[in-house]
Amino acid sequence: MKQYSKDTLCVQAGWTPKTGESRIPGICQSTTFFYGDSQAMADCFDLKSDGYFYTRLANPTVAAFEGKVAALDGCPAAIGTASGMSAVTLAAMTVAGAGDNILCSQAVYGGTFNLFGTTLPKMGIECRFFDPDAPAKEIERLIDDRTKFIIAETIANPSIIVLDFDKIAGICSRHGLLFVVDNTLATPVLCRPKDFGANIIIYSTSKYMDGHAAALGGMIVDAANFNFKGNARYPSFNVPDESYHGLVYADLSVPFATKCRAQMIRDTGAIMAPMNAYISFLGCDTLALRMERHSLNAARVAAFLAAHPKVKWVKHPSLKGDRYHALAQKYLPAGQGGMMSFGIDGDIEKCRTFMEHLKLITQETHVADVRSCVLHPASTTHRQLSEHELEMAGVPANLVRLSVGIESAEDIIADLEGALAAI
C-alpha cells in the first residue's frame, strides 16, 4: 500500500481479509496457538517462518495494528508495546547497556526525562541532556565511542519545541549514530520522521492514534535505514546472539525490530494487549480526519490566546511569531496538531483558578484525544523534577498545557474566555 496517501492508509492498511473473513481484524484474546506440526513451531521459534506461538512475543490483533502504523510511517516493521514509556525503555535497552550513554533532548515528556535522568543511570546507562536549540558542535561535544543514540521529540511535550531534524540527522550521520524520534504529538499523518533522517520512531499510541483515551499502548517503528553491519558502536548486532540460536542481527533486513522483539519483548513481556491493539486500530481509521481538525482548532485557539491581555505568552507553531514557525512549515506543513502551552499572567494559584473555572475543557493527566483538556505540568506530570530540571525542560511555573480537541472551536474559545475572566 506504499502508493496510497496517508488518508487512505489510515483506513485500509494493516489488515487485508480473505474471502469470508471479518472486514476488520478480530480480537485474538488468546495467550497461545495450536500447532500439529512440530517443525512448523520450531521454524517460528527460529524466525525462519512467520507465525504466532505465544502472545508475549506476537499476536495477530497486535500485528494488524503494527502493520497499520508501519505503513503510515512508510517503514517495514513495527512493534506494539504495553505503553509509550515501555516503547522508549525497550528501544533504549535494545542498543544500550551498562557503561554506555545516550543523548536526549532536555525538552521531552517528564516521564521520559525521569527515565533517562534517574532510572536508566541505576542500570549503568548514562544520559547526557542537550538543549535542542544548541548549535550542532555543542551537541557533538557530548558524543563519545560509547554513545548509542540521540533521541528527541518532533513536537516537545509540553514546551512545544519543533525538532530541527536536519541538524540532528546530520550529527547522527557524521558519527554513525542511531537517530530516535518520539513522534507522538505529530503522528505519521503530520510528519514522517523517516523522510528527515530518523532511524527509529516511537509513539505513545494512547494519544492521537487511539484518539479516544480508551487504550494504553506504545509503538516502536524500525525504518531499517541504518547500517549496523561492521559498526563498532553496536557490537551486539554484529556477534551471534547465543540466546537466539546464534542469530546475527546486522545480517537481517530489519535488524533493530528483530533484536528488540527477540530479546527485549521476549524477556520483559511488555507487548501491547490484543484488546488495546484492536481499539487503537479502529481509532487510527479516523486519524487523518482528526489531525486536520485538531490542527485547525488549535491554530484558532492559539490566535485567540495570543491576543488576550491575561496571557503572557503562547507556544504553538501555527503562530507566525512563534520561534518554531519556520521549522513547522518545513517539517509539519499540513498542520501542527492540537497541543499548545501558554503562560498565565500570574502565579500557580492563578493557574489553578483559571483551570477550575473551565466548564467544557477538563483537567486531565492526558493529552491528544478528541476532548479538550488542560494540565499544570509543574505540579503534576513534571512534579518529580527539581526547579533546575523544570527550567531545563522548558516548564515554568505559570505554564498551562492545553490539548485542543475536535469540538467546535467557538465553544472551546468561549470556555477559555470565561475562565480567563475569573482571574
C-alpha positions, 0 to 999 in steps of 0.5 A: 500500500506504499502508493496510497496517501496517508488518508487512505492508509489510515483506513485500509492498511494493516489488515487485508481479509480473505474471502469470508473473513471479518472486514476488520481484524478480530480480537485474538484474546488468546495467550497461545496457538495450536500447532500439529506440526512440530517443525512448523513451531520450531521454524517460528521459534527460529524466525525462519517462518512467520507465525504466532506461538505465544502472545508475549512475543506476537499476536495477530490483533497486535500485528494488524495494528503494527502493520497499520502504523508501519505503513503510515510511517512508510517503514517495514516493521513495527512493534506494539508495546504495553505503553509509550514509556515501555516503547522508549525503555525497550528501544533504549535497552535494545542498543544500550547497556551498562557503561554506555550513554545516550543523548536526549533532548532536555525538552521531552515528556517528564516521564521520559526525562525521569527515565533517562535522568534517574532510572536508566543511570541505576542500570549503568546507562548514562544520559547526557541532556542537550538543549535542542536549540544548541548549535550542532558542535555543542551537541557533538561535544557530548558524543563519545565511542560509547554513545548509542543514540540521540533521541528527541521529540518532533513536537516537545511535550509540553514546551512545544519545541519543533525538532530541527531534524536536519541538524540532528540527522546530520550529527547522527550521520557524521558519527554513525549514530542511531537517530530516535524520534518520539513522534507522538504529538505529530503522528505519521499523518503530520510528519514522517520522521523517516523522510528527515533522517530518523532511524527509529520512531516511537509513539505513545499510541494512547494519544492521537492514534487511539484518539479516544483515551480508551487504550494504553499502548506504545509503538516502536517503528524500525525504518531499517535505514541504518547500517549496523553491519561492521559498526563498532558502536553496536557490537551486539548486532554484529556477534551471534546472539547465543540466546537466539540460536546464534542469530546475527542481527546486522545480517537481517533486513530489519535488524533493530525490530528483530533484536528488540522483539527477540530479546527485549519483548521476549524477556520483559513481556511488555507487548501491547494487549490484543484488546488495546491493539484492536481499539487503537486500530479502529481509532487510527481509521479516523486519524487523518480526519482528526489531525486536520481538525485538531490542527485547525482548532488549535491554530484558532485557539492559539490566535485567540490566546495570543491576543488576550491581555491575561496571557503572557505568552503562547507556544504553538507553531501555527503562530507566525511569531512563534520561534518554531514557525519556520521549522513547522512549515518545513517539517509539519506543513499540513498542520501542527496538531492540537497541543499548545502551552501558554503562560498565565499572567500570574502565579500557580494559584492563578493557574489553578483558578483559571483551570477550575473555572473551565466548564467544557475543557477538563483537567486531565493527566492526558493529552491528544484525544478528541476532548479538550483538556488542560494540565499544570505540568509543574505540579503534576506530570513534571512534579518529580523534577527539581526547579533546575530540571523544570527550567531545563525542560522548558516548564515554568511555573505559570505554564498551562498545557492545553490539548485542543480537541475536535469540538467546535472551536467557538465553544472551546474559545468561549470556555477559555474566555470565561475562565480567563475572566475569573482571574 
